[in-house]
Amino acid sequence: MRFLVDECTGPSVAEWLRGQRHEVFSVYDEARGMDDDKIIHKAFAENLILITNDKDFGKKIYVERLPHHGVILLRLEDERTVIKIETLTRLLRNYSEQLTGQFVVVTESKVRFASNR
């Protein structure tokens, strides 16, 4: 799969995804400080699923109606990298076929596919 990992999600998550043989653009590693509009546009233009911890992307998708190829919003109580990776491991193992084009909210214990635009 192809992902854009937001700066707030961290470089360790991007590195882990690469280790799982995914194609990854890491904002932290490759474009630190990139603003949210550029992030969502890049993800769409390059057919990448955005992984973020930033709730503002919900507004970009549902209020501003920006196009996307998928957004994974991590809403975790525990923001440690190990928890992010464990959560993404479960998500990819159980839902990888359903992620493209979806806005998905993921917690430590739940996965919610938000209604389409």
Secondary structure, DSSP 8 states (H G I E B T S, - for coil): -EEEE-TTT-HHHHHHHHHTT-EEEEHHHHSTT--HHHHHHHHHHTT-EEEES-THHHHHHHTS----S-EEEE--SS--HHHHHHHHHHHHHHHGGG-TT-EEEE-SS-EEE----
